[in-house]
Structure formats: C-alpha cells, structure tokens
Amino acid sequence: MTTDTTVPTTIEDIKPKMELKGIVRKIELFGALVDVGVGRFGLLHISQISENHVKNVADVLNVGDEVQVWVQDVDRKKGRIGLTMLKPPDVTWNEIAEGTVFNGTVVRVEKFGAFVDIGAERPGLVHVSELAKGYVGDPNEVVNVGDDIEVKVIGINRRKKQIDLSVRALEEPAAVAAILADEEEDDVPTAMELALRQAMEDSGMEMPDRGRAKKTKRRNKKATKHRQEREDIFARTLQQHANE
C-alpha cells in the first residue's frame, strides 16, 4: 500500500487509510481524543489502540503523547473522524470482489493448494485445482513460497473472511483467444497462395490437389483438439456458475 503522506489541514482533506501523527488531548473510558491538526479531534477507540486487549486506555496512553494513527473512516457532514493505531491492510474487504485481479506473493504451500498474500487482512487460497490449466498432483510442482504470481478472485466469504483465488481462471481466456486466433490464421491463405491461385485462374488452370489431403487431415486434427479444449473450458465455467 502506498501511504498517503499529505498533511491535512481541514476535515475535507481527510481520507480513509491516511497515515497521520497526532497528539492525545483527552482520555475517556471508551478511548482517546486525538488532535490531528484539522480543527476537530479524531476518536481513537479503545479497541483500536493495540492488537492485544486493552482494559484501560490510561494504561497505554497519556494526555500529550504523540501517536501514529491511520484514518479508519470519516464523516464530513457530522465532523467525525475514526482513527486506529493498527496499520490497516493494503486491500480492504470492500475492495475485494469476484473477478478482481491482484498481484500476490505465495506465503504457504499445502497439499491442497497455496496461500497467496494479496495485501488483504488474510491470504487467499488457490486450490490445487486452480493452480494451472492441466492436472496438478502437487502444488510445489507449480509454485513455491516467495513466488510472485497473478491471481483472480473467484469467490469471497466476508463473514468467514475467506478469499478463493485462481491462476487457472486467468489462463483460460488467454487459451480461448489463442485458439480462436489460430483458427482464424488457418483459414486465411498466405500472400503466396493468393498470388498462385490468381495466376492459375487467369491461365484457366485448376489448383493442384497434391498435399491438400494431408493438410486437411492435419487441420481437422487441430480443429478437434481446439474444439475439445473449448468444450472443457465451457463445461468448467458452467460448473463454476452452478456451484455459486
């Protein structure tokens, strides 16, 4: 996450995730009021002071302390600023949606798949079946801890804080595009073929059949392979939607 280093002077300048320095001006049972230099105090709730449980704010903070905080939320109409001393994740839950593509780092590999850090509160899981287009027996055949990979969100459960990711979902559209491009290329004669065909037609001759049967057989074999790949991809897509 790129930290916003802008120094705000009014509440209009305040943005979520903004990193600020402030001075504790007042301590209450529920938290602390912090002056961040915009003419209004921000509220640092007791639950946002530390990852560990805080029983009394005064056990951790004192009036006059300088603190590093991040903007959690802001309500400009009501003049409210929510602050936290817990560094927020690069990617928040409302920024994660199905179909979103992220660059992430593999942080753990298990028999059933790989966990990838995309900057969210928790790593997402790429199931072994989603690591590659073909069969993968062991995730270590494809990825290792520390690898930077591109992944696509294919499922999210905010209540359970689970993110399902896929590498395969990014490969399939590219595979379809390549198949279609290849088929179009096969159907277009070369410039030499066109010139030869025109010359023979002008002289009243017919194109020879030599090699045509062999070329047709090769093309039919390729078309069958491409058709099977498309059917596999479409079947997989339908199954994915059926499971949603």
C-alpha positions in Angstrom: 0.0 0.0 0.0 1.3 3.5 -0.9 0.9 5.6 2.2 -0.7 9.0 1.7 1.8 11.4 3.1 -0.3 14.6 2.5 -0.6 16.7 5.6 -4.3 17.6 6.0 -5.4 21.0 7.3 -9.1 20.5 7.3 -11.5 17.6 7.6 -12.1 17.9 3.9 -8.5 16.7 3.4 -9.0 13.6 5.5 -9.2 10.3 3.6 -9.5 6.6 4.7 -6.2 4.9 5.2 -4.3 8.2 5.5 -1.4 7.9 7.9 -1.2 10.8 10.4 0.6 12.0 13.5 -1.5 13.3 16.3 -1.4 14.4 20.0 -3.6 12.8 22.6 -5.7 15.6 24.1 -8.2 13.7 26.2 -8.6 10.2 27.6 -12.0 8.6 28.2 -13.2 5.1 29.2 -14.0 4.3 25.6 -10.9 5.6 24.0 -8.8 8.8 23.4 -9.5 12.0 21.5 -6.5 12.8 19.3 -5.7 16.2 17.6 -4.5 15.5 14.1 -4.4 19.2 13.1 -7.7 19.6 11.2 -9.7 21.6 13.8 -11.6 18.5 15.1 -10.4 15.7 17.3 -10.4 12.2 16.0 -11.7 9.3 18.0 -9.2 6.5 18.8 -11.5 3.8 20.2 -10.0 1.5 22.9 -10.3 -1.5 20.6 -8.1 0.3 18.0 -5.1 1.1 20.3 -3.4 -2.3 20.3 -3.8 -5.8 18.9 -3.7 -7.0 22.5 -6.6 -6.4 24.8 -6.6 -3.0 26.5 -8.5 -2.8 29.7 -7.8 0.8 30.5 -6.8 3.5 28.0 -4.7 5.2 30.6 -2.6 2.0 30.9 -1.3 2.6 27.4 -1.8 6.3 26.6 -1.3 9.6 28.4 -2.5 13.1 27.6 0.2 14.8 25.5 1.5 11.6 23.9 2.4 11.8 20.2 0.8 8.9 18.4 1.0 7.5 14.9 -2.5 6.8 13.6 -4.4 5.8 10.4 -7.8 7.2 9.4 -10.3 4.4 9.7 -13.4 6.3 8.5 -14.5 9.9 8.1 -18.0 11.5 8.2 -17.5 15.1 7.0 -21.2 16.0 7.5 -21.1 15.1 11.2 -17.5 16.1 11.6 -16.4 12.7 12.9 -13.0 11.1 12.3 -12.4 7.5 13.3 -8.8 6.6 14.0 -6.7 3.5 14.6 -3.3 2.7 15.8 -3.5 -0.7 13.9 -2.0 -0.4 10.5 -4.8 -1.2 8.0 -4.3 -3.8 5.3 -3.3 -2.7 1.8 -6.6 -4.1 0.4 -9.8 -3.8 2.4 -12.7 -6.2 2.2 -14.8 -3.8 0.2 -12.1 -3.6 -2.4 -12.2 -7.4 -3.0 -14.8 -8.6 -5.5 -15.2 -11.6 -7.7 -13.3 -11.1 -11.0 -10.8 -8.7 -9.5 -7.2 -9.5 -10.4 -4.3 -9.0 -7.9 -0.6 -9.5 -7.9 0.3 -11.5 -4.8 3.1 -13.5 -3.1 2.9 -17.2 -2.2 3.3 -17.4 1.6 2.4 -21.0 2.3 2.1 -24.2 0.3 0.0 -27.1 1.4 -1.1 -30.4 -0.3 -4.5 -28.9 -1.1 -3.2 -25.6 -2.6 -1.2 -22.4 -2.0 -2.0 -19.4 0.2 -1.3 -16.1 -1.5 -0.9 -12.7 0.2 -2.6 -10.0 -1.9 -2.4 -7.3 0.7 -5.7 -8.2 2.4 -6.3 -8.9 6.1 -5.8 -12.6 5.3 -4.1 -14.5 2.5 -6.3 -16.0 -0.1 -6.3 -19.7 -1.1 -5.5 -21.0 -4.6 -6.8 -24.6 -4.5 -4.6 -27.1 -6.2 -7.3 -27.5 -9.0 -7.0 -23.7 -9.7 -3.2 -23.5 -9.9 -2.9 -24.5 -13.6 -5.0 -25.4 -16.6 -3.9 -29.0 -16.5 -3.7 -31.6 -13.8 -1.5 -30.7 -10.8 -0.6 -33.5 -8.4 1.5 -31.4 -6.0 1.3 -27.6 -5.7 5.1 -27.5 -5.3 5.3 -28.5 -8.9 3.8 -25.1 -9.9 4.6 -22.6 -7.1 7.0 -22.1 -4.2 6.9 -19.9 -1.1 8.1 -16.4 -2.2 6.8 -16.6 -5.8 5.1 -13.5 -7.1 2.0 -14.6 -9.1 -1.1 -13.0 -10.6 -4.4 -14.3 -9.3 -8.1 -13.7 -9.9 -10.7 -13.7 -7.2 -13.3 -16.4 -7.9 -15.1 -16.4 -4.5 -15.3 -14.5 -1.3 -16.9 -15.1 2.1 -16.7 -11.9 4.2 -18.3 -13.4 7.2 -15.7 -16.2 7.4 -13.0 -13.9 5.9 -12.2 -16.4 3.2 -10.9 -15.5 -0.3 -10.8 -18.0 -3.1 -8.2 -17.3 -5.8 -7.3 -18.8 -9.1 -4.4 -18.8 -11.6 -6.3 -21.1 -14.0 -9.1 -18.5 -14.4 -6.5 -16.1 -15.9 -5.1 -18.8 -18.2 -8.4 -19.9 -19.8 -9.4 -16.6 -21.5 -5.9 -16.4 -23.0 -6.2 -20.0 -24.1 -9.5 -19.4 -25.8 -8.1 -16.2 -27.5 -5.1 -18.2 -28.8 -7.4 -21.0 -30.1 -9.6 -18.5 -32.0 -6.6 -16.6 -33.4 -5.0 -19.9 -34.5 -8.2 -21.0 -36.2 -8.6 -17.6 -38.0 -4.9 -17.8 -39.1 -5.5 -21.3 -40.5 -8.5 -20.1 -42.6 -6.5 -17.2 -44.2 -4.4 -18.1 -47.2 -0.9 -16.7 -47.4 0.0 -13.9 -49.9 1.9 -16.5 -52.0 -1.1 -18.8 -52.1 -3.3 -16.0 -53.2 -0.9 -14.9 -56.0 -0.5 -18.5 -57.2 -4.3 -19.0 -57.2 -4.9 -15.8 -59.2 -2.2 -16.7 -61.7 -3.6 -20.2 -62.3 -7.2 -18.9 -62.5 -6.0 -16.3 -65.1 -4.5 -19.1 -67.2 -7.5 -21.4 -66.9 -5.7 -23.9 -64.7 -7.1 -25.5 -61.5 -5.2 -25.6 -58.2 -3.4 -29.0 -57.8 -4.7 -31.4 -55.1 -1.2 -32.5 -54.1 -0.7 -32.1 -50.4 -4.3 -30.9 -49.8 -5.5 -34.2 -48.3 -2.5 -34.2 -45.9 -3.1 -30.5 -45.0 -6.9 -31.2 -44.5 -6.1 -34.1 -42.2 -3.7 -32.0 -40.1 -6.2 -29.2 -39.9 -9.1 -31.5 -38.9 -6.9 -32.9 -36.1 -6.1 -29.5 -34.8 -9.7 -28.4 -35.0 -10.8 -31.4 -33.0 -8.2 -30.6 -30.3 -9.3 -27.0 -30.2 -12.9 -28.0 -30.0 -12.2 -30.3 -27.1 -10.3 -27.6 -25.3 -13.2 -25.1 -25.7 -15.7 -27.7 -24.5 -13.6 -28.4 -21.4 -13.4 -24.6 -20.6 -17.1 -24.0 -21.2 -18.1 -27.0 -19.1 -15.8 -25.8 -16.3 -17.4 -22.3 -16.5 -20.9 -23.7 -16.3 -20.0 -25.9 -13.4 -18.5 -22.9 -11.5 -21.7 -20.9 -12.0 -23.8 -23.8 -10.9 -21.9 -24.1 -7.7 -22.4 -20.4 -6.9 
